[in-house]
Amino acid sequence: MMSPSLESAELPADAIEVGRISEAWGIKGWFKVLPHSASPEALFSSKRWFLQPPEKSRTPGGARDFPFTGTVLLKVREAKEHSGGVVACAQDDWDRNAAESLRGARIFVSRASFPSTADDEYYWVDLIGLSVTNREGVNLGQVKDLMSTGPQTVLVVVSAADGQTVERMIPFVAAFIDQVDVPGGRITVDWQPDY
């Protein structure tokens, strides 16, 4: 039961998973979205969302009960904030059943369609995998993840030492971050290995 507005598509090489569809919202085909970021600008800036079925481990019955397989293109008419969340609707006229059929679908957006950032702003996805070295040139590891602790963001940096995995938490604030070089794949920090 593929909706007319869903057509098979190739997932762009620069696609980033930005959220998932949670449930239908209202009776006119709108649906709620659970964004992976507290700042879901990528959902608002792109009118072309690529959907994939939920991962089998996350849903009862797995992806075989889903209305499509592979990747499909959803043309978005509108996405907006509503009551602290995000709601959206497709360009085609859907009813509640069509919207509900997509519950759990994973949403991907091309990285090229993300809004531009200011000089000192970065998307989390661009920081994952960067090498972290301190002022003395000591390699502290790679950025595995980022965490929001409320007032600040923290880099989760992982390295291996003596067969053990070492995890460091480095606040992503100007006091500790000297330079972020995304094209060069490196972050320089004022941080010691034994902190």
mmCIF file of the C-alpha atoms, coordinates in Angstrom:
data_MODEL
# 
_entry.id   MODEL 
# 
loop_
_atom_site.group_PDB 
_atom_site.id 
_atom_site.type_symbol 
_atom_site.label_atom_id 
_atom_site.label_alt_id 
_atom_site.label_comp_id 
_atom_site.label_asym_id 
_atom_site.label_entity_id 
_atom_site.label_seq_id 
_atom_site.pdbx_PDB_ins_code 
_atom_site.Cartn_x 
_atom_site.Cartn_y 
_atom_site.Cartn_z 
_atom_site.occupancy 
_atom_site.B_iso_or_equiv 
_atom_site.pdbx_formal_charge 
_atom_site.auth_seq_id 
_atom_site.auth_comp_id 
_atom_site.auth_asym_id 
_atom_site.auth_atom_id 
_atom_site.pdbx_PDB_model_num 
ATOM 1   C CA . MET A 1 1   ? 0.000  0.000  0.000  1.00 0.00 ? 1   MET A CA 1 
ATOM 2   C CA . MET A 1 2   ? 2.444  2.647  -1.183 1.00 0.00 ? 2   MET A CA 1 
ATOM 3   C CA . SER A 1 3   ? 1.043  6.154  -1.068 1.00 0.00 ? 3   SER A CA 1 
ATOM 4   C CA . PRO A 1 4   ? 1.094  8.097  -4.355 1.00 0.00 ? 4   PRO A CA 1 
ATOM 5   C CA . SER A 1 5   ? 3.548  10.631 -2.905 1.00 0.00 ? 5   SER A CA 1 
ATOM 6   C CA . LEU A 1 6   ? 6.093  7.934  -2.049 1.00 0.00 ? 6   LEU A CA 1 
ATOM 7   C CA . GLU A 1 7   ? 8.278  6.917  -4.943 1.00 0.00 ? 7   GLU A CA 1 
ATOM 8   C CA . SER A 1 8   ? 11.266 4.599  -4.865 1.00 0.00 ? 8   SER A CA 1 
ATOM 9   C CA . ALA A 1 9   ? 14.485 6.576  -4.584 1.00 0.00 ? 9   ALA A CA 1 
ATOM 10  C CA . GLU A 1 10  ? 18.213 6.237  -4.163 1.00 0.00 ? 10  GLU A CA 1 
ATOM 11  C CA . LEU A 1 11  ? 19.484 7.377  -0.769 1.00 0.00 ? 11  LEU A CA 1 
ATOM 12  C CA . PRO A 1 12  ? 21.893 10.293 -1.394 1.00 0.00 ? 12  PRO A CA 1 
ATOM 13  C CA . ALA A 1 13  ? 25.531 9.553  -0.563 1.00 0.00 ? 13  ALA A CA 1 
ATOM 14  C CA . ASP A 1 14  ? 25.529 12.449 1.926  1.00 0.00 ? 14  ASP A CA 1 
ATOM 15  C CA . ALA A 1 15  ? 22.241 11.450 3.610  1.00 0.00 ? 15  ALA A CA 1 
ATOM 16  C CA . ILE A 1 16  ? 22.026 11.905 7.383  1.00 0.00 ? 16  ILE A CA 1 
ATOM 17  C CA . GLU A 1 17  ? 19.358 10.293 9.556  1.00 0.00 ? 17  GLU A CA 1 
ATOM 18  C CA . VAL A 1 18  ? 17.625 13.235 11.255 1.00 0.00 ? 18  VAL A CA 1 
ATOM 19  C CA . GLY A 1 19  ? 14.553 11.687 12.899 1.00 0.00 ? 19  GLY A CA 1 
ATOM 20  C CA . ARG A 1 20  ? 11.651 9.320  12.585 1.00 0.00 ? 20  ARG A CA 1 
ATOM 21  C CA . ILE A 1 21  ? 7.894  9.502  12.132 1.00 0.00 ? 21  ILE A CA 1 
ATOM 22  C CA . SER A 1 22  ? 6.134  8.789  15.402 1.00 0.00 ? 22  SER A CA 1 
ATOM 23  C CA . GLU A 1 23  ? 2.375  8.867  14.715 1.00 0.00 ? 23  GLU A CA 1 
ATOM 24  C CA . ALA A 1 24  ? -0.455 10.521 12.823 1.00 0.00 ? 24  ALA A CA 1 
ATOM 25  C CA . TRP A 1 25  ? -1.469 13.985 14.009 1.00 0.00 ? 25  TRP A CA 1 
ATOM 26  C CA . GLY A 1 26  ? -5.042 15.095 13.348 1.00 0.00 ? 26  GLY A CA 1 
ATOM 27  C CA . ILE A 1 27  ? -7.266 13.782 10.580 1.00 0.00 ? 27  ILE A CA 1 
ATOM 28  C CA . LYS A 1 28  ? -5.819 15.562 7.528  1.00 0.00 ? 28  LYS A CA 1 
ATOM 29  C CA . GLY A 1 29  ? -2.684 13.459 6.966  1.00 0.00 ? 29  GLY A CA 1 
ATOM 30  C CA . TRP A 1 30  ? -0.271 15.330 9.218  1.00 0.00 ? 30  TRP A CA 1 
ATOM 31  C CA . PHE A 1 31  ? 2.172  13.321 11.313 1.00 0.00 ? 31  PHE A CA 1 
ATOM 32  C CA . LYS A 1 32  ? 4.439  13.886 14.304 1.00 0.00 ? 32  LYS A CA 1 
ATOM 33  C CA . VAL A 1 33  ? 8.206  13.670 13.901 1.00 0.00 ? 33  VAL A CA 1 
ATOM 34  C CA . LEU A 1 34  ? 10.737 12.747 16.585 1.00 0.00 ? 34  LEU A CA 1 
ATOM 35  C CA . PRO A 1 35  ? 13.894 14.647 15.570 1.00 0.00 ? 35  PRO A CA 1 
ATOM 36  C CA . HIS A 1 36  ? 17.315 13.322 16.560 1.00 0.00 ? 36  HIS A CA 1 
ATOM 37  C CA . SER A 1 37  ? 18.457 16.874 17.337 1.00 0.00 ? 37  SER A CA 1 
ATOM 38  C CA . ALA A 1 38  ? 17.196 19.539 19.719 1.00 0.00 ? 38  ALA A CA 1 
ATOM 39  C CA . SER A 1 39  ? 17.594 21.963 16.788 1.00 0.00 ? 39  SER A CA 1 
ATOM 40  C CA . PRO A 1 40  ? 15.851 20.258 13.850 1.00 0.00 ? 40  PRO A CA 1 
ATOM 41  C CA . GLU A 1 41  ? 16.587 22.901 11.201 1.00 0.00 ? 41  GLU A CA 1 
ATOM 42  C CA . ALA A 1 42  ? 17.439 20.219 8.629  1.00 0.00 ? 42  ALA A CA 1 
ATOM 43  C CA . LEU A 1 43  ? 13.832 18.987 8.791  1.00 0.00 ? 43  LEU A CA 1 
ATOM 44  C CA . PHE A 1 44  ? 12.559 22.492 8.086  1.00 0.00 ? 44  PHE A CA 1 
ATOM 45  C CA . SER A 1 45  ? 15.050 23.383 5.348  1.00 0.00 ? 45  SER A CA 1 
ATOM 46  C CA . SER A 1 46  ? 14.501 20.346 3.126  1.00 0.00 ? 46  SER A CA 1 
ATOM 47  C CA . LYS A 1 47  ? 11.325 19.560 1.201  1.00 0.00 ? 47  LYS A CA 1 
ATOM 48  C CA . ARG A 1 48  ? 12.725 16.161 0.144  1.00 0.00 ? 48  ARG A CA 1 
ATOM 49  C CA . TRP A 1 49  ? 12.855 13.563 2.891  1.00 0.00 ? 49  TRP A CA 1 
ATOM 50  C CA . PHE A 1 50  ? 14.117 10.075 2.203  1.00 0.00 ? 50  PHE A CA 1 
ATOM 51  C CA . LEU A 1 51  ? 12.346 7.415  4.250  1.00 0.00 ? 51  LEU A CA 1 
ATOM 52  C CA . GLN A 1 52  ? 13.429 3.917  5.176  1.00 0.00 ? 52  GLN A CA 1 
ATOM 53  C CA . PRO A 1 53  ? 11.490 1.337  7.178  1.00 0.00 ? 53  PRO A CA 1 
ATOM 54  C CA . PRO A 1 54  ? 12.251 1.108  10.894 1.00 0.00 ? 54  PRO A CA 1 
ATOM 55  C CA . GLU A 1 55  ? 15.080 -1.152 11.950 1.00 0.00 ? 55  GLU A CA 1 
ATOM 56  C CA . LYS A 1 56  ? 13.767 -4.675 12.568 1.00 0.00 ? 56  LYS A CA 1 
ATOM 57  C CA . SER A 1 57  ? 14.985 -4.734 16.160 1.00 0.00 ? 57  SER A CA 1 
ATOM 58  C CA . ARG A 1 58  ? 12.982 -1.637 17.045 1.00 0.00 ? 58  ARG A CA 1 
ATOM 59  C CA . THR A 1 59  ? 9.524  -2.658 15.904 1.00 0.00 ? 59  THR A CA 1 
ATOM 60  C CA . PRO A 1 60  ? 7.343  -5.688 16.528 1.00 0.00 ? 60  PRO A CA 1 
ATOM 61  C CA . GLY A 1 61  ? 7.148  -7.745 13.373 1.00 0.00 ? 61  GLY A CA 1 
ATOM 62  C CA . GLY A 1 62  ? 10.046 -5.849 11.829 1.00 0.00 ? 62  GLY A CA 1 
ATOM 63  C CA . ALA A 1 63  ? 10.135 -4.039 8.517  1.00 0.00 ? 63  ALA A CA 1 
ATOM 64  C CA . ARG A 1 64  ? 8.161  -6.777 6.688  1.00 0.00 ? 64  ARG A CA 1 
ATOM 65  C CA . ASP A 1 65  ? 4.903  -5.272 8.045  1.00 0.00 ? 65  ASP A CA 1 
ATOM 66  C CA . PHE A 1 66  ? 5.799  -1.864 6.648  1.00 0.00 ? 66  PHE A CA 1 
ATOM 67  C CA . PRO A 1 67  ? 4.087  -0.367 3.540  1.00 0.00 ? 67  PRO A CA 1 
ATOM 68  C CA . PHE A 1 68  ? 7.371  -0.134 1.607  1.00 0.00 ? 68  PHE A CA 1 
ATOM 69  C CA . THR A 1 69  ? 10.885 -1.569 1.466  1.00 0.00 ? 69  THR A CA 1 
ATOM 70  C CA . GLY A 1 70  ? 14.154 0.117  0.597  1.00 0.00 ? 70  GLY A CA 1 
ATOM 71  C CA . THR A 1 71  ? 14.229 3.899  0.295  1.00 0.00 ? 71  THR A CA 1 
ATOM 72  C CA . VAL A 1 72  ? 11.380 6.148  -0.810 1.00 0.00 ? 72  VAL A CA 1 
ATOM 73  C CA . LEU A 1 73  ? 11.136 9.880  -1.403 1.00 0.00 ? 73  LEU A CA 1 
ATOM 74  C CA . LEU A 1 74  ? 8.578  11.884 0.567  1.00 0.00 ? 74  LEU A CA 1 
ATOM 75  C CA . LYS A 1 75  ? 7.878  15.341 -0.827 1.00 0.00 ? 75  LYS A CA 1 
ATOM 76  C CA . VAL A 1 76  ? 7.087  17.553 2.158  1.00 0.00 ? 76  VAL A CA 1 
ATOM 77  C CA . ARG A 1 77  ? 4.588  20.388 1.860  1.00 0.00 ? 77  ARG A CA 1 
ATOM 78  C CA . GLU A 1 78  ? 5.206  21.773 5.339  1.00 0.00 ? 78  GLU A CA 1 
ATOM 79  C CA . ALA A 1 79  ? 7.165  20.979 8.490  1.00 0.00 ? 79  ALA A CA 1 
ATOM 80  C CA . LYS A 1 80  ? 6.836  23.156 11.575 1.00 0.00 ? 80  LYS A CA 1 
ATOM 81  C CA . GLU A 1 81  ? 7.285  23.298 15.315 1.00 0.00 ? 81  GLU A CA 1 
ATOM 82  C CA . HIS A 1 82  ? 4.172  22.617 17.363 1.00 0.00 ? 82  HIS A CA 1 
ATOM 83  C CA . SER A 1 83  ? 3.888  22.326 21.157 1.00 0.00 ? 83  SER A CA 1 
ATOM 84  C CA . GLY A 1 84  ? 7.579  21.611 21.633 1.00 0.00 ? 84  GLY A CA 1 
ATOM 85  C CA . GLY A 1 85  ? 7.657  19.001 18.868 1.00 0.00 ? 85  GLY A CA 1 
ATOM 86  C CA . VAL A 1 86  ? 7.681  18.810 15.075 1.00 0.00 ? 86  VAL A CA 1 
ATOM 87  C CA . VAL A 1 87  ? 4.736  18.051 12.790 1.00 0.00 ? 87  VAL A CA 1 
ATOM 88  C CA . ALA A 1 88  ? 4.729  17.712 9.002  1.00 0.00 ? 88  ALA A CA 1 
ATOM 89  C CA . CYS A 1 89  ? 2.544  16.872 6.028  1.00 0.00 ? 89  CYS A CA 1 
ATOM 90  C CA . ALA A 1 90  ? 3.207  15.552 2.541  1.00 0.00 ? 90  ALA A CA 1 
ATOM 91  C CA . GLN A 1 91  ? 2.568  17.490 -0.667 1.00 0.00 ? 91  GLN A CA 1 
ATOM 92  C CA . ASP A 1 92  ? -0.136 15.006 -1.635 1.00 0.00 ? 92  ASP A CA 1 
ATOM 93  C CA . ASP A 1 93  ? -3.436 15.016 0.200  1.00 0.00 ? 93  ASP A CA 1 
ATOM 94  C CA . TRP A 1 94  ? -3.218 12.242 2.757  1.00 0.00 ? 94  TRP A CA 1 
ATOM 95  C CA . ASP A 1 95  ? -5.688 11.051 5.322  1.00 0.00 ? 95  ASP A CA 1 
ATOM 96  C CA . ARG A 1 96  ? -4.924 9.939  8.853  1.00 0.00 ? 96  ARG A CA 1 
ATOM 97  C CA . ASN A 1 97  ? -4.516 6.282  7.774  1.00 0.00 ? 97  ASN A CA 1 
ATOM 98  C CA . ALA A 1 98  ? -1.822 7.155  5.216  1.00 0.00 ? 98  ALA A CA 1 
ATOM 99  C CA . ALA A 1 99  ? 0.082  9.147  7.846  1.00 0.00 ? 99  ALA A CA 1 
ATOM 100 C CA . GLU A 1 100 ? -0.323 6.413  10.456 1.00 0.00 ? 100 GLU A CA 1 
ATOM 101 C CA . SER A 1 101 ? 0.999  3.770  8.040  1.00 0.00 ? 101 SER A CA 1 
ATOM 102 C CA . LEU A 1 102 ? 4.416  5.446  8.197  1.00 0.00 ? 102 LEU A CA 1 
ATOM 103 C CA . ARG A 1 103 ? 4.775  5.173  11.976 1.00 0.00 ? 103 ARG A CA 1 
ATOM 104 C CA . GLY A 1 104 ? 8.409  4.409  12.781 1.00 0.00 ? 104 GLY A CA 1 
ATOM 105 C CA . ALA A 1 105 ? 9.812  5.346  9.354  1.00 0.00 ? 105 ALA A CA 1 
ATOM 106 C CA . ARG A 1 106 ? 13.365 6.678  9.561  1.00 0.00 ? 106 ARG A CA 1 
ATOM 107 C CA . ILE A 1 107 ? 13.874 10.131 7.994  1.00 0.00 ? 107 ILE A CA 1 
ATOM 108 C CA . PHE A 1 108 ? 17.043 11.011 6.091  1.00 0.00 ? 108 PHE A CA 1 
ATOM 109 C CA . VAL A 1 109 ? 17.954 14.395 4.599  1.00 0.00 ? 109 VAL A CA 1 
ATOM 110 C CA . SER A 1 110 ? 20.802 15.217 2.235  1.00 0.00 ? 110 SER A CA 1 
ATOM 111 C CA . ARG A 1 111 ? 23.597 16.989 4.142  1.00 0.00 ? 111 ARG A CA 1 
ATOM 112 C CA . ALA A 1 112 ? 23.794 19.489 1.250  1.00 0.00 ? 112 ALA A CA 1 
ATOM 113 C CA . SER A 1 113 ? 20.312 20.774 2.133  1.00 0.00 ? 113 SER A CA 1 
ATOM 114 C CA . PHE A 1 114 ? 21.186 21.601 5.759  1.00 0.00 ? 114 PHE A CA 1 
ATOM 115 C CA . PRO A 1 115 ? 21.121 25.362 6.446  1.00 0.00 ? 115 PRO A CA 1 
ATOM 116 C CA . SER A 1 116 ? 24.507 27.094 6.525  1.00 0.00 ? 116 SER A CA 1 
ATOM 117 C CA . THR A 1 117 ? 26.150 27.625 9.905  1.00 0.00 ? 117 THR A CA 1 
ATOM 118 C CA . ALA A 1 118 ? 27.958 30.656 11.322 1.00 0.00 ? 118 ALA A CA 1 
ATOM 119 C CA . ASP A 1 119 ? 31.756 30.581 11.605 1.00 0.00 ? 119 ASP A CA 1 
ATOM 120 C CA . ASP A 1 120 ? 31.731 29.228 15.169 1.00 0.00 ? 120 ASP A CA 1 
ATOM 121 C CA . GLU A 1 121 ? 28.773 26.855 14.749 1.00 0.00 ? 121 GLU A CA 1 
ATOM 122 C CA . TYR A 1 122 ? 28.920 23.179 13.774 1.00 0.00 ? 122 TYR A CA 1 
ATOM 123 C CA . TYR A 1 123 ? 26.487 20.385 13.154 1.00 0.00 ? 123 TYR A CA 1 
ATOM 124 C CA . TRP A 1 124 ? 27.105 17.486 15.501 1.00 0.00 ? 124 TRP A CA 1 
ATOM 125 C CA . VAL A 1 125 ? 27.240 15.095 12.582 1.00 0.00 ? 125 VAL A CA 1 
ATOM 126 C CA . ASP A 1 126 ? 30.230 17.029 11.184 1.00 0.00 ? 126 ASP A CA 1 
ATOM 127 C CA . LEU A 1 127 ? 32.188 16.578 14.433 1.00 0.00 ? 127 LEU A CA 1 
ATOM 128 C CA . ILE A 1 128 ? 31.713 12.804 14.781 1.00 0.00 ? 128 ILE A CA 1 
ATOM 129 C CA . GLY A 1 129 ? 34.881 10.985 13.749 1.00 0.00 ? 129 GLY A CA 1 
ATOM 130 C CA . LEU A 1 130 ? 37.206 13.987 14.013 1.00 0.00 ? 130 LEU A CA 1 
ATOM 131 C CA . SER A 1 131 ? 40.587 13.380 15.629 1.00 0.00 ? 131 SER A CA 1 
ATOM 132 C CA . VAL A 1 132 ? 41.166 15.232 18.921 1.00 0.00 ? 132 VAL A CA 1 
ATOM 133 C CA . THR A 1 133 ? 44.659 16.388 19.872 1.00 0.00 ? 133 THR A CA 1 
ATOM 134 C CA . ASN A 1 134 ? 45.787 18.672 22.666 1.00 0.00 ? 134 ASN A CA 1 
ATOM 135 C CA . ARG A 1 135 ? 48.107 21.715 22.466 1.00 0.00 ? 135 ARG A CA 1 
ATOM 136 C CA . GLU A 1 136 ? 51.141 19.502 23.008 1.00 0.00 ? 136 GLU A CA 1 
ATOM 137 C CA . GLY A 1 137 ? 50.203 17.330 20.016 1.00 0.00 ? 137 GLY A CA 1 
ATOM 138 C CA . VAL A 1 138 ? 49.068 14.327 22.089 1.00 0.00 ? 138 VAL A CA 1 
ATOM 139 C CA . ASN A 1 139 ? 46.323 12.377 20.304 1.00 0.00 ? 139 ASN A CA 1 
ATOM 140 C CA . LEU A 1 140 ? 43.377 11.990 22.705 1.00 0.00 ? 140 LEU A CA 1 
ATOM 141 C CA . GLY A 1 141 ? 41.233 9.904  20.329 1.00 0.00 ? 141 GLY A CA 1 
ATOM 142 C CA . GLN A 1 142 ? 38.272 10.433 18.029 1.00 0.00 ? 142 GLN A CA 1 
ATOM 143 C CA . VAL A 1 143 ? 34.899 12.046 18.617 1.00 0.00 ? 143 VAL A CA 1 
ATOM 144 C CA . LYS A 1 144 ? 32.471 9.147  19.022 1.00 0.00 ? 144 LYS A CA 1 
ATOM 145 C CA . ASP A 1 145 ? 29.425 11.128 20.127 1.00 0.00 ? 145 ASP A CA 1 
ATOM 146 C CA . LEU A 1 146 ? 28.211 14.411 21.562 1.00 0.00 ? 146 LEU A CA 1 
ATOM 147 C CA . MET A 1 147 ? 26.009 14.875 24.610 1.00 0.00 ? 147 MET A CA 1 
ATOM 148 C CA . SER A 1 148 ? 23.933 17.821 25.652 1.00 0.00 ? 148 SER A CA 1 
ATOM 149 C CA . THR A 1 149 ? 24.212 18.345 29.399 1.00 0.00 ? 149 THR A CA 1 
ATOM 150 C CA . GLY A 1 150 ? 21.853 21.314 29.463 1.00 0.00 ? 150 GLY A CA 1 
ATOM 151 C CA . PRO A 1 151 ? 24.110 24.354 29.674 1.00 0.00 ? 151 PRO A CA 1 
ATOM 152 C CA . GLN A 1 152 ? 26.777 22.937 27.345 1.00 0.00 ? 152 GLN A CA 1 
ATOM 153 C CA . THR A 1 153 ? 27.620 20.224 24.856 1.00 0.00 ? 153 THR A CA 1 
ATOM 154 C CA . VAL A 1 154 ? 30.244 17.605 25.686 1.00 0.00 ? 154 VAL A CA 1 
ATOM 155 C CA . LEU A 1 155 ? 32.471 15.766 23.205 1.00 0.00 ? 155 LEU A CA 1 
ATOM 156 C CA . VAL A 1 156 ? 32.675 12.024 23.893 1.00 0.00 ? 156 VAL A CA 1 
ATOM 157 C CA . VAL A 1 157 ? 36.207 11.137 22.772 1.00 0.00 ? 157 VAL A CA 1 
ATOM 158 C CA . VAL A 1 158 ? 37.301 7.494  22.552 1.00 0.00 ? 158 VAL A CA 1 
ATOM 159 C CA . SER A 1 159 ? 40.798 6.036  22.207 1.00 0.00 ? 159 SER A CA 1 
ATOM 160 C CA . ALA A 1 160 ? 42.499 2.699  22.804 1.00 0.00 ? 160 ALA A CA 1 
ATOM 161 C CA . ALA A 1 161 ? 45.379 2.334  25.285 1.00 0.00 ? 161 ALA A CA 1 
ATOM 162 C CA . ASP A 1 162 ? 46.966 -0.957 26.356 1.00 0.00 ? 162 ASP A CA 1 
ATOM 163 C CA . GLY A 1 163 ? 44.083 -2.935 24.867 1.00 0.00 ? 163 GLY A CA 1 
ATOM 164 C CA . GLN A 1 164 ? 41.533 -0.899 26.846 1.00 0.00 ? 164 GLN A CA 1 
ATOM 165 C CA . THR A 1 165 ? 39.046 1.622  25.523 1.00 0.00 ? 165 THR A CA 1 
ATOM 166 C CA . VAL A 1 166 ? 39.463 5.033  27.127 1.00 0.00 ? 166 VAL A CA 1 
ATOM 167 C CA . GLU A 1 167 ? 36.544 7.445  27.038 1.00 0.00 ? 167 GLU A CA 1 
ATOM 168 C CA . ARG A 1 168 ? 37.012 11.152 27.745 1.00 0.00 ? 168 ARG A CA 1 
ATOM 169 C CA . MET A 1 169 ? 34.348 13.803 28.169 1.00 0.00 ? 169 MET A CA 1 
ATOM 170 C CA . ILE A 1 170 ? 35.555 17.212 26.971 1.00 0.00 ? 170 ILE A CA 1 
ATOM 171 C CA . PRO A 1 171 ? 33.229 20.230 27.300 1.00 0.00 ? 171 PRO A CA 1 
ATOM 172 C CA . PHE A 1 172 ? 32.669 21.783 23.868 1.00 0.00 ? 172 PHE A CA 1 
ATOM 173 C CA . VAL A 1 173 ? 33.219 25.359 25.086 1.00 0.00 ? 173 VAL A CA 1 
ATOM 174 C CA . ALA A 1 174 ? 35.731 28.041 24.105 1.00 0.00 ? 174 ALA A CA 1 
ATOM 175 C CA . ALA A 1 175 ? 37.713 27.572 27.342 1.00 0.00 ? 175 ALA A CA 1 
ATOM 176 C CA . PHE A 1 176 ? 38.790 24.067 26.201 1.00 0.00 ? 176 PHE A CA 1 
ATOM 177 C CA . ILE A 1 177 ? 38.359 24.073 22.406 1.00 0.00 ? 177 ILE A CA 1 
ATOM 178 C CA . ASP A 1 178 ? 41.182 25.894 20.601 1.00 0.00 ? 178 ASP A CA 1 
ATOM 179 C CA . GLN A 1 179 ? 40.318 25.055 16.999 1.00 0.00 ? 179 GLN A CA 1 
ATOM 180 C CA . VAL A 1 180 ? 37.854 23.003 14.998 1.00 0.00 ? 180 VAL A CA 1 
ATOM 181 C CA . ASP A 1 181 ? 39.133 22.067 11.545 1.00 0.00 ? 181 ASP A CA 1 
ATOM 182 C CA . VAL A 1 182 ? 36.329 20.058 9.928  1.00 0.00 ? 182 VAL A CA 1 
ATOM 183 C CA . PRO A 1 183 ? 37.982 19.852 6.465  1.00 0.00 ? 183 PRO A CA 1 
ATOM 184 C CA . GLY A 1 184 ? 41.266 18.799 8.125  1.00 0.00 ? 184 GLY A CA 1 
ATOM 185 C CA . GLY A 1 185 ? 39.453 16.286 10.338 1.00 0.00 ? 185 GLY A CA 1 
ATOM 186 C CA . ARG A 1 186 ? 40.875 17.619 13.606 1.00 0.00 ? 186 ARG A CA 1 
ATOM 187 C CA . ILE A 1 187 ? 39.917 19.401 16.831 1.00 0.00 ? 187 ILE A CA 1 
ATOM 188 C CA . THR A 1 188 ? 42.650 20.975 18.959 1.00 0.00 ? 188 THR A CA 1 
ATOM 189 C CA . VAL A 1 189 ? 41.886 21.215 22.683 1.00 0.00 ? 189 VAL A CA 1 
ATOM 190 C CA . ASP A 1 190 ? 43.375 22.537 25.917 1.00 0.00 ? 190 ASP A CA 1 
ATOM 191 C CA . TRP A 1 191 ? 43.022 19.166 27.695 1.00 0.00 ? 191 TRP A CA 1 
ATOM 192 C CA . GLN A 1 192 ? 45.465 16.705 29.205 1.00 0.00 ? 192 GLN A CA 1 
ATOM 193 C CA . PRO A 1 193 ? 45.325 12.902 28.811 1.00 0.00 ? 193 PRO A CA 1 
ATOM 194 C CA . ASP A 1 194 ? 45.003 12.374 32.573 1.00 0.00 ? 194 ASP A CA 1 
ATOM 195 C CA . TYR A 1 195 ? 42.001 14.704 33.074 1.00 0.00 ? 195 TYR A CA 1 
# 
